[in-house]
Amino acid sequence: MQPYKKITISGIGEIFLRRNPNARHYSLRVDSGKVFATIPRGGKEDEMIDFINSKHNRIRQMLQKSPERPMLNENTDFKATTFSMKICRINQPNIYAALKNDVLTILCPETIDFSATHIQEKLWKIIEGALRHEAKRLLPIRLKELADKHNFKYSAVKINNSRTHWGSCTAKCNINLSLSLMLLPQHLIDYVLIHELCHTVEMNHGNHFHAILDKATDGKAEVLRKELKTHKML
């Protein structure tokens, strides 16, 4: 694949454009406030631009669901379910991070430029790694506890970095959980886990599914669903 080319589209802003010889269709995705466009083999840039212009409303909706991440620096107040974060400048040449005693400490060189894109990407990768560590440590245990409590059966559990779904359940009862769950309060983590466990009985979101979910959440499913919508993924 070619590297990304930055273009500007009126009404949207910057678009990161590149060709992928393995792609079959023109496609768009949004990640952390950035719009990425893929041109398939044999495709043309002007046709890609026409495709983008035809998707203005869809792109705006995608940007709302995946907004640009705030800039991280020594003044950032970041708290996850099981740890808080502290960024410090010290006299050293490299970035160093450690998760200990419920604090993710990130030590940065005194001269670091926090506005640099590659620095922000590195810091968010560190946070992602800490969230993944905590998700793998805690979520499988909690899922089993809730499954045993409510008499659900599932095949396997996997932690991923989905930024569009808190969780999912396959037809084979394999449950996928986003590491972004570690940004939620415990009662909402439990709600998502129970939601996916309910899919091991009913795959769709019909009346039967909602009846099972409501029973497993003591009649609080709708309240919890609305509260979950107020939270953002990583």
N, C-alpha and C positions, 0 to 999 in steps of 0.2 A: 504494500500500500504506500501511496505517496504521503508526504507530510501534509499537515493541515495548511490551507491557505485562508487567510482572514479576509472576508469581504464585508461590506455594510449594505444592509437592505433597509430601505425606507419603511418606517413603521415598526421595525423589529430591532434593528441595531446590528451588532457584530454577529457574523455567522462564520463558523470554522468549517471549511469545505475541503474535502479530499476525495480522491478516486480509490475505489476498491475493486480490483479485477475479479474478485470472488462474489461481489454483490450482484443480485439479479434485478433489483429495483432501486429507484430513488428513495432515500429514506432520511428521516430526521430523528434526532434524539436530543434531550435536554438534560444536562448534568450540572448541578450547582450554579444555575443561572446562565450557563453557556449553551448555545445552540450549535449542534454538530450536524452537518449534512454530508451524506455519502452519495457519490455518483457511481453507478454501476459500470461494468465493462461496456464500452461502446456508447456510453452516455455523453451528453454535452452539458457544458457549464450553463449555457443560456436556458436549457430545458430544466436544469436543476433550479435555477433562479425562478422560473415560471412555477415550478412545483412548490417552492418555498412561499411565493406570493399567494398561491392558492390555499395555503395552510395558516394564514395569519392568526385566525381565531384559535386554532388548535395549538399553535406555538405559544400564544399568550396563556392558554390554560396550562400547558406543560411548564411554563416558566413560573406560574403561581404555585404549582405543586413542587417544583424543585428550584427554589430561589437561590440567588448567589449567597455563598457562605460569608459570614462576617469575617473581617480581618482579625487574625490572632496576633496578639502582642502581650507585653508584660502586664497590661491593664485588663486583659480579658478575664471575665468571670464565667467559668465553664464548670458545670456540675453534671455528672452522670449519675446513674442509680447507685453505684457503689464507690465512686471516687470523685474528688474535686481535682482541679488542675491548677498548677502554678507555673508560670513562665518567668524565668529570671535571666538577666544578663550577667555574665561573669567573664573573667579574663581567661578565656580558653579559645582554641581555634575552631572547634567543631560543636555541633549540636549533640547534646547527650540527654537521654530521657530514662526515667525509672518510675515504676509504679510500686509504691511501698506505703504501708500504713494508710490506705485509702486516699492517697494523694499521688497524682501523676505529676511529677516534677520534670520540667523541660528546661535544661540549662543551655543558654545560647551565647555566642560570642558578643562581646560588648559592642562591636561595630556592626552587628547584624542589621540588615535592611528588611524590616517586616513587611514592607509594601511589595517586595519582589515576589513575582508569581511562584518561582521555584521554591522559595522559602515557605510560602503559605501552603503549597502542595506537600512539602515535607512535614510541616507541623500537623496538618490534617491527617497525613498518613500515620503519624505517631499516635494521634487520638484514635484513629480507626483500629490500629493494632491493639491499643489498650481495651477498647470496647469489645473487640473480637476475643481477646483473652478472657475477659469477664463473662462474655456470653457463653463461651465454651465451658467455662468453669461452673456456671450457675444454671443456665437455661435447661440443659438436659435433665438435671436433677429435679428442678421444679416441674418440668413437664411430666416426669414419671409420677411425682407426688400427686399432681392434679388428675392424671389418668387413673391412678389407683383409687383416689378418693371418689371419682365419679364413674368408675367402671368403664373407662374407655380403653381401647386397644389400638396401638399404632405399631408400625414396623420399624421405623428408624427416624432419627432426627439429625438435621444438618444445619449448621450456621452459615449464612451467606451475607453478602453486603448489599442486598436489595435496597434500593432507595425509592421503590414504588409500592412495595407490599411489606407490611410488618411480618406477615407469615403466610404460608400456603400449605396445602395438603394435597398430595397426589392420589390418584385412583388406587394405588397400592398401599395407601396409608403411611407414606413417608412424609414427615413434616419438616418443612423448611422455615427457619426463623432468621429474621434480619438482626444483625448485630446492633442496629439502631434501637432495638428494644431496650438496650441498656441505657437509654436516655429517658426512659419512662419511669414514673413511680410504680412501686411494686403491684398495686392493685390493677393498673392498666396492663402490666406485663402478664399478670394472671388472666386478665380478660382475653388478650390475644391468644394465649396458649389454650385456653378453654375453647375459644372460637375455632381454632384449628382442630382441636380434638373432636369437636362436634362434627367436623367434616369427615371424620372417620366413619360416622354413622350415616350422614346425609351430605352428599357432595355439593348440592346446590344451595341457594339461599331462599328456599321456599318456606311455606308455613311450618312444615315439619321441622326443618332446621332451626327456625327461630324459636319454636316451642322447646326444643332440646336445649338451646343456648340459654333461653330465659330461665329454665329450670336449674341449669348448672350455675347460673349467676344470681340465684335467689331473686329473680324478677328485676334485676338491675341492668339487663343487657342494653336497653335503649339509652339509658343514662350514661353508661360506660362508653358506648359507641360514640355518642356526641362529645364526651370529654376527650376521647382519643383523637378526634378530628382537630382539636386545638393544639396538638403536638406535631412537630416537624421531625422528619427523619434526618440522618446525618448528611 
